[in-house]
Amino acid sequence: MTTPAPDTRWYWLLTIPFIAVLALPLYNRVEPTFFGMPFFYWYQMLCVVLASPLVALVYKLSHRAPKK
């Protein structure tokens, strides 16, 4: 039995966090701070926290079991 090929159209969702982190002029600043942490750092941490479930979602959607 062979495994089906992944559904690659869901991979396009992975461009969202990629572009969000590459848009450096949008978050290259100090204000607003979050518990004393500059915006630059907490924005990057937020991107990691939000990208992790997105990667898991893309994996689940692109590697579904075949319908019987």
C-alpha positions in Angstrom: 0.0 0.0 0.0 1.4 3.4 -1.0 0.8 6.6 0.9 -1.0 9.4 -1.0 0.9 12.5 -2.0 0.3 15.5 0.3 -2.2 18.1 -0.7 0.3 21.0 -1.4 -2.2 23.8 -1.8 -2.2 24.3 2.0 1.5 25.1 2.0 0.6 28.6 0.8 -0.6 29.4 4.4 3.0 29.2 5.5 3.8 32.4 3.6 1.8 34.4 6.3 4.4 34.0 9.1 7.2 34.2 6.6 6.1 37.6 5.3 5.2 38.8 8.9 8.8 38.2 10.0 10.4 39.5 6.9 8.5 42.8 7.1 11.2 44.3 9.3 10.4 48.0 8.8 6.9 47.4 10.3 8.2 46.2 13.7 11.7 47.7 13.9 10.8 50.0 16.9 10.8 50.1 20.7 7.3 51.3 21.4 4.8 49.9 22.5 6.5 47.9 25.2 5.1 44.8 26.8 6.2 44.3 30.4 9.2 46.4 29.6 10.1 44.4 26.5 10.5 46.4 23.3 8.1 45.8 20.5 10.8 44.3 18.3 11.3 41.4 20.6 7.8 40.6 21.7 6.5 40.8 18.1 9.0 38.1 17.0 8.0 35.9 19.9 4.4 36.4 19.1 5.1 35.3 15.5 6.7 32.1 16.7 3.8 31.4 19.0 1.2 32.0 16.3 3.2 30.2 13.5 3.5 27.0 15.5 -0.2 26.1 15.4 -0.3 27.2 11.8 2.4 24.8 10.9 0.6 22.0 12.7 -2.7 22.9 10.9 -1.0 22.9 7.5 0.5 19.5 8.3 -2.9 18.1 9.4 -4.7 19.5 6.3 -2.1 18.5 3.8 -1.5 14.9 5.1 -5.1 13.7 5.5 -5.9 10.0 5.3 -7.4 8.9 2.0 -11.2 8.5 1.8 -12.4 5.0 1.6 
